[in-house]
């Protein structure tokens, strides 16, 4: 229910945009033994943050160099989103990104996670751009769904499934 409500409200945040909100979905796919990770960030905020981070102009909608854009997106998120599954830090693989309305969805995956009992997340995405940033985390495993709201004062959360 919480995921449904937040997915419903995120377009409202888009319309009213002085809010700085990202959404990270982490889903354990038991059949594929994988973690599927999706990160949703407002395009304008993400471009400004990536410009500061990479010291270069970034256009996510019309990238002049898609390979370089993918590289900086991956590096930035990898340095600001840390995930541990069952007390082991995971290395997640960048899959790509897409633009939907005013948001960028960035996708990652982690292979070889047969079961998920514990998940820990540290998320500092966009705090270097704006300290008012709120990062919402949704985690789903074993038919159980949990959510957490993080801010610049509280950047970590954990879930037990």
C-alpha positions as CSV (number, residue, x, y, z in Angstrom):
1,X,0.0,0.0,0.0
2,X,2.8,2.4,0.9
3,X,4.5,1.9,-2.5
4,X,1.2,2.5,-4.3
5,X,0.6,5.7,-2.4
6,X,4.1,7.0,-3.0
7,X,4.0,6.1,-6.7
8,X,0.7,8.0,-6.8
9,X,2.1,11.0,-5.0
10,X,5.4,11.3,-6.9
11,X,3.7,12.8,-10.0
12,X,2.1,15.4,-7.6
13,X,5.6,16.2,-6.3
14,X,6.7,16.6,-10.0
15,X,4.0,19.1,-10.6
16,X,4.8,21.1,-7.4
17,X,8.5,20.7,-7.8
18,X,10.2,22.8,-5.1
19,X,10.4,19.5,-3.4
20,X,13.6,17.5,-3.7
21,X,12.6,13.9,-3.7
22,X,14.1,10.7,-5.1
23,X,12.6,7.2,-4.9
24,X,14.7,4.0,-4.8
25,X,12.9,0.7,-5.3
26,X,14.7,-2.5,-4.4
27,X,13.0,-5.7,-5.3
28,X,14.2,-9.2,-4.6
29,X,13.3,-11.4,-7.6
30,X,13.4,-14.9,-6.1
31,X,12.9,-16.6,-9.4
32,X,15.9,-14.9,-11.0
33,X,17.9,-14.8,-7.7
34,X,18.5,-11.1,-8.2
35,X,18.0,-7.7,-6.7
36,X,16.4,-5.3,-9.1
37,X,17.1,-1.6,-8.2
38,X,15.4,1.4,-9.7
39,X,16.2,5.0,-8.8
40,X,13.8,7.8,-9.8
41,X,15.2,11.4,-9.6
42,X,13.9,14.7,-11.1
43,X,15.8,15.4,-14.3
44,X,16.7,19.0,-13.6
45,X,18.0,18.3,-10.1
46,X,20.0,15.3,-11.3
47,X,21.5,17.2,-14.2
48,X,22.7,20.0,-11.9
49,X,24.1,17.5,-9.4
50,X,25.9,15.5,-12.1
51,X,27.3,18.8,-13.5
52,X,28.8,19.6,-10.1
53,X,30.0,16.0,-9.7
54,X,31.5,15.5,-13.1
55,X,32.6,19.1,-13.8
56,X,30.8,19.0,-17.2
57,X,27.4,19.8,-18.6
58,X,25.0,16.9,-18.6
59,X,21.9,16.7,-20.8
60,X,20.0,13.5,-19.8
61,X,17.2,14.0,-22.3
62,X,19.5,14.6,-25.3
63,X,23.0,13.4,-24.3
64,X,25.8,14.4,-26.7
65,X,27.8,11.4,-25.6
66,X,25.6,8.6,-24.3
67,X,28.5,6.4,-23.2
68,X,30.0,9.3,-21.1
69,X,26.6,10.2,-19.7
70,X,26.0,6.5,-18.7
71,X,29.5,6.4,-17.0
72,X,28.9,9.6,-14.9
73,X,25.4,8.5,-13.9
74,X,26.8,5.1,-12.8
75,X,29.8,6.6,-10.9
76,X,27.6,9.1,-9.1
77,X,25.0,6.7,-8.0
78,X,27.5,4.0,-7.1
79,X,29.3,6.5,-4.8
80,X,26.1,7.7,-3.1
81,X,24.0,4.5,-2.8
82,X,25.4,1.7,-0.8
83,X,23.4,-1.6,-0.4
84,X,24.1,-4.6,1.8
85,X,22.1,-7.8,1.4
86,X,22.3,-10.4,4.2
87,X,25.1,-8.4,5.8
88,X,27.3,-8.4,2.7
89,X,27.8,-5.2,0.6
90,X,26.6,-5.8,-2.9
91,X,28.2,-4.7,-6.1
92,X,25.3,-3.7,-8.4
93,X,25.6,-3.5,-12.2
94,X,24.3,-0.4,-14.1
95,X,21.7,-1.4,-16.7
96,X,20.8,2.0,-18.0
97,X,18.3,4.9,-17.6
98,X,15.2,6.3,-19.2
99,X,13.3,9.5,-19.0
100,X,9.6,9.6,-18.0
101,X,8.0,13.0,-17.8
102,X,10.3,15.1,-15.6
103,X,12.0,12.2,-14.0
104,X,14.9,9.9,-14.8
105,X,14.6,6.2,-13.9
106,X,18.1,4.6,-13.5
107,X,18.3,0.8,-13.3
108,X,20.7,-1.6,-11.7
109,X,20.8,-5.3,-10.9
110,X,22.6,-7.6,-8.5
111,X,22.9,-11.3,-9.6
112,X,23.2,-14.3,-7.3
113,X,21.1,-13.3,-4.4
114,X,19.1,-16.6,-3.8
115,X,17.4,-15.3,-0.7
116,X,17.0,-12.0,1.0
117,X,16.6,-11.8,4.8
118,X,18.3,-8.5,5.6
119,X,18.8,-5.4,3.6
120,X,20.7,-2.2,4.6
121,X,20.8,0.9,2.5
122,X,22.8,4.1,2.8
123,X,21.5,6.8,0.4
124,X,23.1,10.2,0.1
125,X,21.8,11.0,-3.5
126,X,21.6,14.7,-4.2
127,X,22.5,15.9,-0.7
128,X,25.5,17.5,-2.4
129,X,23.0,19.5,-4.5
130,X,20.4,20.4,-1.8
131,X,20.3,19.5,1.9
132,X,16.5,19.5,1.8
133,X,16.6,16.3,-0.4
134,X,14.4,13.4,0.7
135,X,15.2,9.9,-0.4
136,X,12.4,7.4,-0.1
137,X,13.4,3.7,-0.1
138,X,11.0,0.9,-1.0
139,X,12.2,-2.7,-0.5
140,X,10.3,-5.8,-1.4
141,X,11.2,-9.4,-0.6
142,X,9.5,-12.6,0.5
143,X,6.1,-11.1,-0.3
144,X,6.8,-8.3,2.3
145,X,7.2,-4.7,1.5
146,X,8.9,-2.0,3.6
147,X,9.5,1.7,3.2
148,X,11.8,4.3,4.7
149,X,12.2,8.1,4.3
150,X,15.8,9.4,4.5
151,X,17.1,12.9,4.8
152,X,20.4,14.6,5.1
153,X,20.4,14.0,8.9
154,X,19.4,10.3,8.6
155,X,21.0,8.6,5.5
156,X,20.6,4.9,6.4
157,X,17.9,2.4,6.9
158,X,17.6,-1.4,7.2
159,X,14.9,-4.0,6.6
160,X,14.4,-7.5,7.8
161,X,12.2,-9.9,5.7
